Each structure stands twice: as structure tokens, then as C-alpha cells.
Amino acid sequence: MSGKSDSLRGKYVIAGIGQTEFGKLGLDTVSLNVAACASALEDAGVEKEAVDALFVKTPTSSREILYGQKLAEGLGIQPRWGGAWDQGGAANISLISFAMMAIETGQCEIALVCYGDNPRSGSRDIYARPRGNDSLFGWFSTAAGYGMIHRAHMIEYGTPTEAFAAVAIAARKHGAGNPNAQLRKEISLEDYLASPMLIDPLRRDDCCLLSDGAAAVVIMSREAASKRGIHHAVPVLGVGSGQTSWELPARPTLTSTRAVQSGRLAFEMAGIKPTDVDVAQLYDCFTITPLMTLEDYGFCEKGKVAEFVCDGQIEIGGRLPINTSGGLLSETGMPGLQLILEGVRQIRGTATLQVPGADVCVVSNQGGTMHTHATLVLGD
């Protein structure tokens, strides 16, 4: 890790966070993003006129050109820097790192990072689309690809059904304690096993929610936050990213991802080891995703994740609580940014289900069918 990267550790902060409700909201994506940004600016105590950079993840379900400029108009601002970015669900953390680099090079001083979408009340066709020539053999939908990865992990490592169930049970338990969660209903192992099989081996409870909603964060330097008297700003200790350019049939393995690279970069920048992490918010579009992320980040050996997550060890009170607001499986299916918000709340000490002594939180984001990965380390 270069000295330049090390020098950014803790230099930039998430100064404000905001979100909408989650569920079936019937609003367009610009309106959702504007509401979340307004909430984040209010949380930071920053006037919108001070924002000189706007970074937004392209709405997955309704892509359009110049979306960043359209959103800036909706917010009533004219930032020096701005635009929309597509990296799937990994884009949110990537945009935070872009904002940090833009501030570092003097391109801007205060940035908004946001994402909003409305697939529940709008179109969800993007998730069900055919996958190239392989659609001739029945490969349709995002879930089918994750089903292949899920099955590959079971075959290669003998990963039992109970490991996937542990992820779903923890998310639903935490979501039930979150008044803002879209789905607030605990499940047992028996409930999980009884949930309908959608695409073998994926059960309904292995799959995330479909949600309307938006979330946003305000990024600035630690020095700027101090001058503004923002006392609840949370430092960014590390960031990292990684990606594969190959579709599933061309990959040498389906049981490891570029989370290995992303996590290593972020952990090195933050100067931490897995044992230093108190709480984690791990992308859980499907239950296989956080299981592989735990392995690839080094929390456990490859193929040993079932032992790591058993007996409530990823629930509040366990060795590593994950997705403490419910994650994509229970709080909202909105890809990724809500996990960052919960990480901020944990470090602030204001989470609804607060982990005692949470000083270091790791957040993962992922896009496509494990195509892209990004890692964020937050600390006190």
C-alpha cells in the first residue's frame, strides 16, 4: 500500500446520512434521490448551496443519459463536479472513494453521493432479462446466476443448507427490530426450509427484497467537518475495489470473487485485520454473497464459513454481527447504500440495534453477478 493511500486514512468523513422510506412508494427516481439528499444535508447541517459535487449511481431499473445533471437540477444546485456511475451495487462505495479523490485534488469541497430506484412500483424487467446466448438453455434472471454460484459452493466445499439459513435468519431477526425495515418478520430454520424453492437451490428466503427507495451521504474532509462543528462525522479509514470482466461461464472459479482484492486494499489502507472488526454490513442480495465475502475478506478459511456463522454468531451478541438493520434481505433491496448508512449509525452509537463498543465497521458492496466489489472501512 502506497504512502499516498495511507495518508488518506481518516482524512475524509461521512458527515451526514439520509434515506427515504422503503417499500412500494410510487415515486420517480429523481424525487426519491432529492428526498434522501435533503435528509442527508439536514443531518450534516449543510446548506445545499455549499455542495459542489454530486455523484449518483445510475438507477438500475430505468437507465437514462445525463441522469446526474437531471438530479442536480431537481436539487436546485449547480455542482462543479457531477455525474452518474454504473458499477452495479458496488458503485456506492466507489462513488465515495471518487468523492474523496476529487476533494483531495482540489476539484470540490463537499460532495453528495446518492442512489434511488423504484423497481417495486415501476419496472423490474432488468432483473429478469435473458442472459445472452445462454438464455437458449434457460438462463434468465439475476437469481439464476447466483443459484449457480450457490450450488458450486455447496459442491466444492460441502456447504450445508444451514449456513445459508443462518444468513437469512440473522437478517430477518435484525430487520424485525428495525422500525424502518420493509420486512419485519423473524424466521426460524424450519421456516427457511419450508420457504418455496424458486430456482434450485435458491429458496425464497435466500433472495433479497424488491424495493423503492433512496439513500444519500455527505462527504467532506475531516478538517472541514470540524470547522463546521459537525461532531457526529464518521471517518473513512479505508476503501478498496475489484472487479472481473468475465461472465460466469468464462470464470476459472465461481467460489471466490474480487472481494479478496477489494478487502485487502481497504484493510491495508485502514491498518486493520479481520480480528479488529466489531460489526459488518455485508452485501446480501442472496445468502451466498455474505458467506463468500466473509471467506474472501479473511474472517474464516475458505470452505469453513458454515462453522463461522453457526449458532447465532453473526447475530447481535455473536462474534461478528452482520447487517444489523436487516440488510437487503429484510431492510430494503436497494443496492448497497443503506448498508453504509447503518455502518455510520453503528460507529456513531445511534443504531436501533447497537453493537456495544463498535469502533470499526466494514461495509461491502457488490454488483452484477459478483462482477464488481467494493469495500469501505469506517472507524471512530
Backbone hydrogen bonds, N-H to C=O, Kabsch-Sander energy under -0.5 kcal/mol:
donor,donor_aa,acceptor,acceptor_aa,energy
6,D,2,S,-2.1
7,S,3,G,-1.9
8,L,4,K,-0.5
8,L,5,S,-1.3
9,R,6,D,-1.5
10,G,236,V,-2.3
11,K,8,L,-2.1
12,Y,8,L,-0.6
13,V,220,M,-2.9
14,I,234,V,-2.7
15,A,13,V,-0.8
15,A,218,V,-2.6
16,G,218,V,-0.9
18,G,216,A,-2.1
20,T,214,A,-2.2
23,G,212,D,-1.7
25,L,23,G,-0.8
32,L,28,D,-1.9
33,N,29,T,-2.5
34,V,30,V,-2.8
35,A,31,S,-2.1
36,A,32,L,-2.1
37,C,33,N,-2.7
38,A,34,V,-2.4
39,S,35,A,-1.8
40,A,36,A,-2.2
41,L,37,C,-2.6
42,E,38,A,-2.1
43,D,39,S,-2.2
44,A,40,A,-1.9
45,G,41,L,-1.4
46,V,41,L,-2.4
50,A,47,E,-1.9
51,V,48,K,-1.5
52,D,110,I,-2.0
53,A,110,I,-0.9
54,L,81,W,-1.8
55,F,112,L,-3.1
56,V,83,G,-2.0
57,K,114,C,-2.0
58,T,85,W,-2.4
62,S,59,P,-0.5
67,Y,64,E,-0.7
70,K,66,L,-2.0
71,L,67,Y,-2.5
72,A,68,G,-2.1
73,E,69,Q,-2.0
74,G,70,K,-1.9
75,L,71,L,-2.1
76,G,72,A,-1.1
77,I,72,A,-2.3
80,R,52,D,-1.0
81,W,52,D,-1.8
83,G,54,L,-1.8
85,W,56,V,-2.1
87,Q,85,W,-0.5
87,Q,88,G,-0.6
90,A,87,Q,-1.3
91,A,88,G,-1.8
92,N,89,G,-0.5
94,S,90,A,-1.6
95,L,91,A,-2.9
96,I,92,N,-1.4
97,S,93,I,-2.1
98,F,94,S,-2.3
99,A,95,L,-2.4
100,M,96,I,-2.2
101,M,97,S,-2.3
102,A,98,F,-2.5
103,I,99,A,-2.2
104,E,100,M,-2.5
105,T,101,M,-1.7
106,G,103,I,-1.6
107,Q,102,A,-2.6
108,C,102,A,-0.8
111,A,219,I,-2.6
112,L,53,A,-2.5
113,V,217,V,-2.4
114,C,55,F,-2.0
115,Y,215,A,-2.1
117,D,213,G,-2.1
122,G,118,N,-1.9
127,Y,124,R,-1.2
128,A,124,R,-0.7
128,A,125,D,-0.8
129,R,125,D,-0.7
131,R,139,W,-2.2
132,G,130,P,-1.0
134,D,131,R,-1.0
135,S,132,G,-1.8
136,L,133,N,-1.7
137,F,134,D,-1.5
138,G,135,S,-1.8
139,W,134,D,-1.7
140,F,138,G,-1.5
141,S,129,R,-2.0
142,T,127,Y,-2.3
145,G,141,S,-0.8
146,Y,142,T,-1.6
147,G,143,A,-2.3
148,M,144,A,-1.6
149,I,145,G,-1.7
150,H,146,Y,-2.9
151,R,147,G,-2.4
152,A,148,M,-2.5
153,H,149,I,-2.3
154,M,150,H,-1.7
155,I,151,R,-2.4
156,E,152,A,-2.9
157,Y,153,H,-2.2
158,G,154,M,-1.4
159,T,153,H,-0.9
163,A,160,P,-1.5
164,F,160,P,-0.9
165,A,161,T,-2.2
166,A,162,E,-1.9
167,V,163,A,-1.1
168,A,164,F,-1.7
169,I,165,A,-3.1
170,A,166,A,-2.1
171,A,167,V,-2.3
172,R,168,A,-2.4
173,K,169,I,-2.2
174,H,170,A,-2.5
175,G,171,A,-2.7
176,A,172,R,-1.9
177,G,173,K,-0.7
177,G,174,H,-0.7
178,N,175,G,-1.5
181,A,178,N,-1.9
182,Q,331,E,-2.5
183,L,330,S,-2.5
184,R,182,Q,-0.6
185,K,183,L,-0.5
192,Y,188,S,-2.4
193,L,189,L,-2.5
194,A,190,E,-1.4
195,S,191,D,-0.8
195,S,192,Y,-1.0
198,L,196,P,-0.5
198,L,202,L,-2.7
199,I,202,L,-1.2
202,L,199,I,-3.6
204,R,196,P,-2.2
206,D,203,R,-1.8
207,C,204,R,-1.6
208,C,285,C,-2.2
209,L,328,L,-2.4
211,S,209,L,-0.5
212,D,23,G,-3.0
213,G,117,D,-2.1
215,A,115,Y,-2.1
216,A,18,G,-2.5
217,V,113,V,-2.6
218,V,16,G,-2.3
219,I,111,A,-3.0
220,M,13,V,-1.6
222,R,11,K,-3.2
225,A,221,S,-2.2
226,S,222,R,-2.2
227,K,223,E,-2.3
228,R,224,A,-1.7
229,G,226,S,-1.1
230,I,225,A,-2.8
231,H,229,G,-1.1
233,A,230,I,-0.7
234,V,14,I,-2.1
236,V,12,Y,-3.0
237,L,235,P,-0.7
237,L,377,V,-2.6
238,G,377,V,-1.4
240,G,375,T,-1.7
242,G,373,H,-2.3
244,T,371,H,-2.8
250,A,247,E,-1.5
251,R,247,E,-0.5
251,R,248,L,-1.6
260,V,257,T,-1.7
262,S,258,R,-2.7
263,G,259,A,-3.0
264,R,260,V,-1.8
265,L,261,Q,-2.3
266,A,262,S,-2.2
267,F,263,G,-2.9
268,E,264,R,-2.5
269,M,265,L,-2.3
270,A,266,A,-2.2
271,G,267,F,-1.3
272,I,267,F,-2.2
276,D,273,K,-2.2
277,V,274,P,-1.5
278,D,360,V,-2.1
279,V,360,V,-1.3
280,A,321,P,-2.3
281,Q,362,V,-2.8
282,L,280,A,-0.6
287,T,206,D,-1.4
289,T,286,F,-1.5
291,L,287,T,-1.1
292,M,288,I,-2.3
293,T,289,T,-2.2
294,L,290,P,-2.4
295,E,291,L,-1.5
296,D,292,M,-3.0
297,Y,293,T,-2.3
298,G,295,E,-1.2
299,F,294,L,-2.2
300,C,294,L,-0.8
304,K,301,E,-2.3
307,E,304,K,-0.7
308,F,304,K,-1.2
309,V,305,V,-2.1
310,C,306,A,-0.8
312,G,309,V,-0.5
313,Q,310,C,-1.4
314,I,309,V,-0.5
315,E,312,G,-1.6
318,G,315,E,-2.9
320,L,313,Q,-2.4
322,I,314,I,-2.3
323,N,280,A,-1.8
326,G,323,N,-1.6
330,S,326,G,-1.0
330,S,327,G,-0.8
331,E,327,G,-1.7
332,T,327,G,-1.7
336,G,334,M,-1.1
337,L,335,P,-0.7
339,L,336,G,-0.8
340,I,336,G,-1.0
341,L,337,L,-1.8
342,E,338,Q,-2.0
343,G,339,L,-1.9
344,V,340,I,-2.3
345,R,341,L,-2.3
346,Q,342,E,-2.3
347,I,343,G,-2.0
348,R,344,V,-2.6
349,G,345,R,-1.6
350,T,345,R,-2.4
351,A,345,R,-0.8
354,Q,351,A,-0.6
354,Q,352,T,-0.7
358,A,355,V,-1.2
359,D,357,G,-1.1
361,C,378,L,-2.7
362,V,279,V,-1.7
363,V,376,L,-3.0
364,S,281,Q,-2.5
365,N,374,A,-2.6
367,G,372,T,-1.9
370,M,368,G,-1.0
371,H,367,G,-1.9
372,T,367,G,-1.7
373,H,242,G,-2.6
374,A,365,N,-2.4
375,T,240,G,-2.8
376,L,363,V,-2.5
377,V,238,G,-2.8
378,L,361,C,-3.0
378,L,376,L,-0.5
379,G,235,P,-1.7
380,D,359,D,-1.3
